[in-house]
Amino acid sequence: MKDATRCIIHPAVSTEGFDSLAVPVHRASTILFKDAAAYAARTQRDLDGYSYGLHGTPTTRTLEAQLTALEGGLRTVLVPSGQAALAMVLLTVLMPGDCVLIPDTAYPPLTGLCRHYLEPRGVAWRIYPADGAGLEAMIDPSVKLIWMESPGSTTMEVQDVPAIVALARRHGVLTGIDNTWATPLLFKPLAHGVDFSMQALSKYVGGHSDLLLGSITVSDLDLRRRLRDTMRMLGLGVSPDDAALALRGLETMAVRLAHVGRVGLDFARRLQGMPGTGEILHPALPGAPGHALWQRDFKGASGLFSVVLDEAAEPRLEAALNRLKTFRIGSSWGGTRSLIAPMSVKSNRIFPHPRNDRTILRICIGLEDPADLWADLEALFAALQPHPQAVQQEG
Ligand SMILES: *Cc1c(COP(=O)(O)O)cnc(C)c1O
């Protein structure tokens, strides 16, 4: 063997006795076949086998299998982001002339996909109120998918998933849900009959604000095949390095979620009635939108909730936010770092609600010491108060 060849052909070493807790990162484009007959028969490989690095490696299969077990499903498909997971479901299910029903509280880029990509290609979409009022009347033969997101983006309304699934099934319509807030640790959509359970793994599964990945878990092999067909045709796959980060994040997810859930609910309770705050939007608070449904269907709360700001406090918000010490300002969430994002939902909502006109602070609890975080929140709301002198002048 000449040196140039020796540079290319890796010597086989023994793996005997090497037993690591870490999932190996298997990188590959080419997958080798043991002989010409195996190569000739390659198209008959089933979807759980290996044919090309883009379509799966042992690393990605491990993450798929772990998510499938947590979701209580049959198969999981991995995609490069949460938004890609949303797109993959819609692009797989919907044909020109079909229609998808989306809750008013959906993750805004989902309606962006409907408006700017699907609609020009002949796929219709209609918005229904998060509480499902009037949903049945919106179902006609063109409706092929009812999407859900619970709790809803920013305003945290919990949806009646079992009722919506029952309705959809009566009409032979598929259902899907964005389960990113709860993760399958706190809510298991497939157990309620939902067809597509989708997560942005970028959030709690990744858990460190450094990963973009999404998943869709199904209980039906044919739906898995259709999703994988769409993936193959669009040339989408995920990197084994990203899958390994998600596998590592998953190991600590239960402990992280329990912690941020406890701290988040404690803070939500303490913020109730704090000067400068309006409604506290946290599904575990009695009186919050959908609280009874949350109690019935969810095992707990994660660490993301919202605070509606008092209108009078709005002019002082920017200066107050700039004084935060431990919280950082930013979107995305689910990492170790606590975040606050001032949001306005008005341009994304079609059903009127007084809070649509307010600024809403979306708070994501991270893993810092709760005492530091609370001191920051106290200082934030103190800074939102008018100065005593100003009160006198106003009075
Ligand atoms: C972040 C997020 C997404 C999108 O995930 P990306 O990985 O950022 O594309 C989808 N749905 C919800 C509820 C999210 O919070």
The ligand as a MOL file (V3000), in Angstrom:
LIG
                    3D

  0  0  0     0  0            999 V3000
M  V30 BEGIN CTAB
M  V30 COUNTS 15 15 0 0 0
M  V30 BEGIN ATOM
M  V30 1 C -38.8290 28.9760 19.2810 0
M  V30 2 C -40.1240 28.4030 18.9100 0
M  V30 3 C -40.3460 27.8320 17.6650 0
M  V30 4 C -39.2920 27.8470 16.5870 0
M  V30 5 O -38.1360 27.2010 16.9490 0
M  V30 6 P -36.7480 27.5670 16.1990 0
M  V30 7 O -35.9060 26.3870 16.4900 0
M  V30 8 O -36.2780 28.8330 16.8150 0
M  V30 9 O -37.0810 27.7170 14.7440 0
M  V30 10 C -41.5690 27.2820 17.4120 0
M  V30 11 N -42.5530 27.2930 18.3400 0
M  V30 12 C -42.3800 27.8370 19.5500 0
M  V30 13 C -43.4900 27.8110 20.5310 0
M  V30 14 C -41.1710 28.4080 19.8810 0
M  V30 15 O -41.0080 28.9610 21.0710 0
M  V30 END ATOM
M  V30 BEGIN BOND
M  V30 1 1 1 2
M  V30 2 1 2 3
M  V30 3 2 2 14
M  V30 4 1 3 4
M  V30 5 2 3 10
M  V30 6 1 4 5
M  V30 7 1 5 6
M  V30 8 2 6 7
M  V30 9 1 6 8
M  V30 10 1 6 9
M  V30 11 1 10 11
M  V30 12 2 11 12
M  V30 13 1 12 13
M  V30 14 1 12 14
M  V30 15 1 14 15
M  V30 END BOND
M  V30 END CTAB
M  END
